[in-house]
């Protein structure tokens, strides 16, 4: 079965009754956890982005506290798992300011948890890639916000 294009889906959805759309959304949420998480974000959290960011920061703190630091390999795996988690939530938001705040906080947590990035090239590369992504997201923001976030980024270095 070939998937329809977004344009075709949009045209078809315009013809549906609101009750039918509701049933489709509920059915879509039943099949994948990511679909359910995205629907939850769009329905409940998209209106209050600051609350969403603070919840995500709390989750990140908890994940950093649970990080296994027995070996560099396990540390690397845990850091990548956290990045995968925050990337998913950044994708839900689609807001570059949210992305910048979350990635800055991730780097700050990495520094605060005293992960020895200087002793492992892989851990250093993980940190450096996040810094690069922060630079890219800052470049897409308004000039006033760019100045504030660039200042916060220089404090991380």
Backbone as CSV, one residue per row, in Angstrom:
resi,resn,N_x,N_y,N_z,CA_x,CA_y,CA_z,C_x,C_y,C_z
1,UNK,0.845,-1.187,0.000,0.000,0.000,0.000,0.881,1.238,0.000
2,UNK,0.582,2.147,-0.881,1.353,3.381,-1.000,0.684,4.479,-0.174
3,UNK,1.496,5.196,0.607,0.967,6.279,1.447,0.645,7.497,0.580
4,UNK,-0.426,8.157,0.918,-0.832,9.369,0.201,0.071,10.523,0.611
5,UNK,0.138,11.546,-0.244,0.938,12.729,0.075,0.206,13.572,1.108
6,UNK,0.927,14.461,1.758,0.305,15.347,2.754,-0.774,16.218,2.119
7,UNK,-0.538,16.662,0.896,-1.526,17.493,0.195,-2.834,16.717,-0.009
8,UNK,-2.719,15.457,-0.410,-3.909,14.635,-0.604,-4.635,14.389,0.716
9,UNK,-3.870,14.139,1.758,-4.466,13.913,3.077,-5.187,15.164,3.559
10,UNK,-4.561,16.315,3.359,-5.173,17.582,3.781,-6.492,17.810,3.045
11,UNK,-6.513,17.573,1.748,-7.744,17.751,0.969,-8.846,16.820,1.468
12,UNK,-8.473,15.588,1.753,-9.460,14.609,2.206,-9.993,14.976,3.590
13,UNK,-9.134,15.445,4.487,-9.558,15.804,5.839,-10.512,16.993,5.845
14,UNK,-10.374,17.874,4.870,-11.272,19.036,4.794,-12.710,18.616,4.534
15,UNK,-12.907,17.458,3.947,-14.267,17.010,3.637,-14.910,16.244,4.793
16,UNK,-14.146,15.889,5.814,-14.653,15.076,6.915,-15.389,15.908,7.953
17,UNK,-16.334,15.272,8.585,-17.102,15.862,9.679,-16.218,15.855,10.939
18,UNK,-16.364,16.861,11.840,-15.524,16.912,13.051,-15.575,15.640,13.906
19,UNK,-16.717,15.001,13.983,-16.829,13.765,14.766,-15.976,12.663,14.150
20,UNK,-15.968,12.603,12.843,-15.151,11.602,12.134,-13.658,11.907,12.331
21,UNK,-13.291,13.179,12.317,-11.889,13.568,12.554,-11.448,13.152,13.950
22,UNK,-12.316,13.319,14.903,-12.021,12.923,16.284,-11.737,11.429,16.362
23,UNK,-12.559,10.628,15.701,-12.360,9.179,15.690,-11.030,8.813,15.028
24,UNK,-10.694,9.508,13.949,-9.429,9.234,13.259,-8.226,9.546,14.156
25,UNK,-8.283,10.669,14.860,-7.179,11.049,15.754,-7.023,10.045,16.886
26,UNK,-8.129,9.605,17.450,-8.066,8.616,18.532,-7.521,7.286,18.026
27,UNK,-7.910,6.915,16.837,-7.400,5.667,16.264,-5.910,5.784,15.963
28,UNK,-5.486,6.923,15.477,-4.073,7.162,15.198,-3.257,7.083,16.482
29,UNK,-3.775,7.631,17.569,-3.086,7.606,18.851,-2.975,6.224,19.450
30,UNK,-3.803,5.312,19.010,-3.795,3.965,19.556,-2.617,3.122,19.068
31,UNK,-2.048,3.465,17.921,-1.090,2.572,17.294,0.363,2.785,17.677
32,UNK,0.780,3.978,17.909,2.182,4.208,18.256,2.263,5.160,19.426
33,UNK,3.244,4.935,20.268,3.454,5.794,21.425,3.813,7.210,20.977
34,UNK,4.631,7.326,19.921,5.010,8.654,19.433,3.797,9.439,18.958
35,UNK,2.862,8.775,18.283,1.640,9.457,17.849,0.863,9.983,19.041
36,UNK,0.779,9.160,20.087,0.056,9.552,21.288,0.756,10.713,21.982
37,UNK,2.088,10.661,22.034,2.847,11.749,22.658,2.675,13.052,21.874
38,UNK,2.713,12.958,20.544,2.524,14.162,19.724,1.130,14.736,19.906
39,UNK,0.126,13.888,19.908,-1.245,14.363,20.142,-1.369,15.008,21.518
40,UNK,-0.732,14.415,22.522,-0.767,14.991,23.874,-0.124,16.363,23.887
41,UNK,1.015,16.487,23.208,1.676,17.794,23.149,0.774,18.818,22.467
42,UNK,0.221,18.458,21.323,-0.592,19.403,20.553,-1.863,19.815,21.300
43,UNK,-2.450,18.884,22.021,-3.707,19.183,22.711,-3.513,19.885,24.048
44,UNK,-2.489,19.481,24.799,-2.394,19.946,26.178,-1.227,20.889,26.462
45,UNK,-0.123,20.752,25.745,1.083,21.483,26.137,1.531,22.553,25.149
46,UNK,1.016,22.545,23.946,1.495,23.494,22.946,1.124,24.940,23.282
47,UNK,0.095,25.115,24.070,-0.328,26.468,24.441,0.593,27.100,25.478
48,UNK,1.264,26.280,26.287,2.145,26.785,27.341,3.534,26.170,27.157
49,UNK,4.315,26.786,26.282,5.631,26.257,25.921,6.597,26.282,27.107
50,UNK,6.490,27.291,27.969,7.378,27.377,29.132,7.172,26.197,30.079
51,UNK,5.938,25.814,30.282,5.625,24.656,31.131,6.182,23.379,30.503
52,UNK,6.045,23.266,29.198,6.566,22.113,28.469,8.080,22.018,28.624
53,UNK,8.761,23.154,28.504,10.218,23.187,28.636,10.630,22.808,30.056
54,UNK,9.939,23.345,31.045,10.303,23.025,32.429,10.091,21.541,32.732
55,UNK,9.025,20.944,32.207,8.807,19.502,32.391,9.904,18.686,31.714
56,UNK,10.293,19.112,30.532,11.344,18.405,29.807,12.687,18.525,30.529
57,UNK,12.944,19.684,31.116,14.179,19.867,31.883,14.195,18.956,33.109
58,UNK,13.058,18.813,33.774,12.974,17.912,34.926,13.235,16.465,34.509
59,UNK,12.675,16.069,33.366,12.913,14.720,32.857,14.395,14.512,32.559
60,UNK,15.026,15.520,31.985,16.446,15.413,31.666,17.283,15.280,32.928
61,UNK,16.948,16.039,33.953,17.670,15.931,35.224,17.559,14.517,35.783
62,UNK,16.359,13.963,35.723,16.146,12.605,36.219,16.953,11.595,35.395
63,UNK,16.975,11.766,34.080,17.744,10.855,33.229,19.245,10.968,33.504
64,UNK,19.716,12.183,33.763,21.131,12.357,34.093,21.459,11.723,35.443
65,UNK,20.531,11.797,36.385,20.759,11.165,37.688,20.807,9.647,37.576
66,UNK,20.089,9.090,36.617,20.059,7.643,36.434,21.191,7.148,35.526
67,UNK,21.987,8.051,35.003,23.047,7.713,34.045,24.068,6.768,34.665
68,UNK,24.344,5.691,33.965,25.329,4.701,34.415,26.711,5.185,33.992
69,UNK,27.580,5.441,34.942,28.910,5.984,34.650,30.019,4.983,34.937
70,UNK,29.676,3.710,34.964,30.689,2.704,35.299,31.779,2.624,34.227
71,UNK,31.397,2.791,32.954,32.373,2.803,31.865,32.008,3.914,30.889
72,UNK,32.985,4.267,30.047,32.711,5.285,29.026,31.628,4.795,28.063
73,UNK,31.642,3.499,27.771,30.659,2.928,26.853,29.241,3.120,27.383
74,UNK,29.030,2.793,28.646,27.696,2.941,29.234,27.296,4.412,29.360
75,UNK,28.260,5.259,29.657,27.983,6.696,29.726,27.557,7.211,28.359
76,UNK,28.299,6.792,27.337,27.986,7.212,25.961,26.583,6.762,25.578
77,UNK,26.252,5.515,25.870,24.927,4.997,25.534,23.829,5.784,26.248
78,UNK,24.055,6.108,27.513,23.072,6.877,28.271,22.896,8.284,27.731
79,UNK,24.014,8.926,27.365,23.940,10.286,26.812,23.191,10.289,25.479
80,UNK,23.459,9.285,24.666,22.762,9.204,23.378,21.276,8.931,23.568
81,UNK,20.938,8.157,24.584,19.522,7.893,24.881,18.822,9.194,25.291
82,UNK,19.505,10.002,26.082,18.929,11.290,26.496,18.766,12.197,25.284
83,UNK,19.764,12.224,24.407,19.681,13.057,23.192,18.511,12.604,22.324
84,UNK,18.337,11.306,22.181,17.215,10.783,21.394,15.893,11.243,21.993
85,UNK,15.806,11.222,23.308,14.595,11.661,24.013,14.320,13.141,23.776
86,UNK,15.345,13.971,23.925,15.108,15.409,23.754,14.890,15.768,22.287
87,UNK,15.533,15.059,21.360,15.302,15.319,19.937,13.841,15.074,19.567
88,UNK,13.273,14.011,20.132,11.875,13.686,19.866,10.972,14.822,20.355
89,UNK,11.237,15.322,21.545,10.398,16.392,22.098,10.638,17.727,21.390
90,UNK,11.840,17.952,20.925,12.121,19.156,20.136,11.358,19.098,18.819
91,UNK,11.297,17.924,18.230,10.553,17.742,16.981,9.066,18.010,17.199
92,UNK,8.533,17.588,18.335,7.124,17.847,18.628,6.858,19.348,18.675
93,UNK,7.734,20.076,19.322,7.541,21.504,19.489,7.737,22.257,18.174
94,UNK,8.817,21.966,17.484,9.091,22.664,16.228,9.522,24.105,16.419
95,UNK,9.767,24.512,17.645,10.126,25.886,17.965,11.644,25.961,18.175
96,UNK,12.318,26.830,17.438,13.781,26.930,17.524,14.233,27.471,18.880
97,UNK,13.435,28.310,19.498,13.794,28.821,20.819,13.747,27.696,21.853
98,UNK,12.744,26.849,21.745,12.653,25.693,22.631,13.850,24.780,22.419
99,UNK,14.192,24.542,21.155,15.344,23.697,20.846,16.612,24.254,21.471
100,UNK,16.812,25.546,21.341,18.003,26.180,21.881,18.058,26.035,23.398
101,UNK,16.953,26.309,24.065,16.923,26.212,25.524,17.198,24.798,26.003
102,UNK,16.604,23.824,25.344,16.757,22.432,25.762,18.189,21.955,25.527
103,UNK,18.753,22.269,24.385,20.127,21.831,24.097,21.137,22.531,25.012
104,UNK,20.906,23.800,25.299,21.780,24.501,26.241,21.715,23.842,27.617
105,UNK,20.521,23.479,28.026,20.359,22.841,29.329,21.015,21.463,29.351
106,UNK,20.921,20.742,28.245,21.585,19.441,28.149,23.096,19.600,28.337
107,UNK,23.681,20.561,27.647,25.124,20.789,27.770,25.491,21.221,29.188
108,UNK,24.641,22.040,29.802,24.885,22.470,31.170,24.839,21.278,32.133
109,UNK,23.873,20.401,31.939,23.787,19.203,32.780,24.996,18.300,32.572
110,UNK,25.465,18.248,31.347,26.639,17.426,31.059,27.862,17.971,31.793
111,UNK,27.989,19.284,31.846,29.101,19.910,32.569,28.920,19.728,34.072
112,UNK,27.699,19.978,34.553,27.429,19.875,35.994,27.614,18.455,36.532
113,UNK,27.338,17.473,35.708,27.480,16.089,36.171,28.920,15.604,36.104
114,UNK,29.807,16.474,35.669,31.251,16.218,35.645,31.601,14.959,34.857
115,UNK,30.993,14.833,33.704,31.330,13.733,32.802,32.675,14.068,32.164
116,UNK,33.649,13.171,32.251,35.003,13.478,31.772,35.110,13.452,30.236
117,UNK,34.623,14.491,29.597,34.668,14.540,28.134,36.098,14.660,27.620
118,UNK,36.998,15.184,28.445,38.385,15.344,28.010,39.123,14.010,27.944
119,UNK,38.581,12.969,28.559,39.237,11.658,28.592,38.710,10.703,27.520
120,UNK,37.641,11.077,26.843,37.072,10.209,25.816,36.696,11.048,24.596
121,UNK,37.240,10.662,23.456,36.951,11.393,22.221,35.469,11.290,21.856
122,UNK,34.864,10.143,22.098,33.452,9.942,21.781,32.573,10.878,22.609
123,UNK,32.841,10.969,23.903,32.050,11.858,24.766,32.257,13.317,24.371
124,UNK,33.474,13.667,24.008,33.772,15.037,23.553,32.992,15.342,22.279
125,UNK,32.929,14.369,21.366,32.192,14.571,20.111,30.692,14.728,20.354
126,UNK,30.157,13.992,21.306,28.735,14.128,21.651,28.453,15.558,22.108
127,UNK,29.306,16.056,22.980,29.147,17.424,23.488,29.299,18.441,22.350
128,UNK,30.324,18.259,21.514,30.583,19.200,20.422,29.438,19.233,19.404
129,UNK,28.837,18.083,19.129,27.701,18.056,18.196,26.519,18.837,18.741
130,UNK,26.296,18.770,20.048,25.204,19.549,20.635,25.497,21.045,20.531
131,UNK,26.761,21.419,20.734,27.146,22.832,20.591,26.910,23.300,19.153
132,UNK,27.254,22.469,18.171,27.012,22.818,16.764,25.525,22.999,16.496
133,UNK,24.704,22.107,17.030,23.255,22.213,16.839,22.710,23.474,17.499
134,UNK,23.289,23.855,18.630,22.870,25.094,19.296,23.196,26.288,18.409
135,UNK,24.389,26.297,17.828,24.771,27.391,16.918,23.783,27.498,15.753
136,UNK,23.400,26.372,15.177,22.471,26.371,14.047,21.093,26.884,14.460
137,UNK,20.620,26.484,15.629,19.290,26.928,16.058,19.304,28.400,16.466
138,UNK,20.417,28.863,17.027,20.521,30.278,17.390,20.478,31.150,16.149
139,UNK,21.108,30.692,15.077,21.146,31.473,13.834,19.757,31.702,13.251
140,UNK,18.792,30.871,13.598,17.435,30.995,13.062,16.505,31.819,13.947
141,UNK,17.028,32.343,15.048,16.209,33.121,15.977,16.279,34.611,15.671
142,UNK,15.419,35.385,16.331,15.434,36.845,16.229,16.745,37.373,16.798
143,UNK,17.200,38.523,16.314,18.502,39.078,16.695,18.647,39.290,18.203
144,UNK,17.604,39.766,18.854,17.683,39.989,20.304,17.888,38.678,21.056
145,UNK,17.144,37.664,20.629,17.285,36.360,21.265,18.647,35.742,20.950
146,UNK,19.123,35.997,19.737,20.446,35.480,19.360,21.511,35.977,20.316
147,UNK,21.453,37.244,20.661,22.448,37.821,21.555,22.401,37.144,22.926
148,UNK,21.193,36.966,23.458,21.041,36.338,24.778,21.564,34.904,24.789
149,UNK,21.194,34.146,23.765,21.606,32.747,23.726,23.090,32.589,23.404
150,UNK,23.635,33.482,22.615,25.072,33.416,22.348,25.848,33.691,23.632
151,UNK,25.323,34.598,24.439,25.948,34.887,25.741,25.909,33.643,26.640
152,UNK,24.761,32.956,26.648,24.643,31.739,27.452,25.558,30.645,26.922
153,UNK,25.725,30.619,25.602,26.610,29.609,24.995,28.067,29.853,25.328
154,UNK,28.481,31.105,25.372,29.871,31.398,25.717,30.140,31.044,27.178
155,UNK,29.136,31.123,28.026,29.329,30.726,29.424,29.531,29.220,29.560
156,UNK,29.008,28.446,28.600,29.190,27.002,28.635,30.620,26.605,28.261
157,UNK,31.233,27.392,27.430,32.574,27.025,26.923,33.633,27.301,27.910
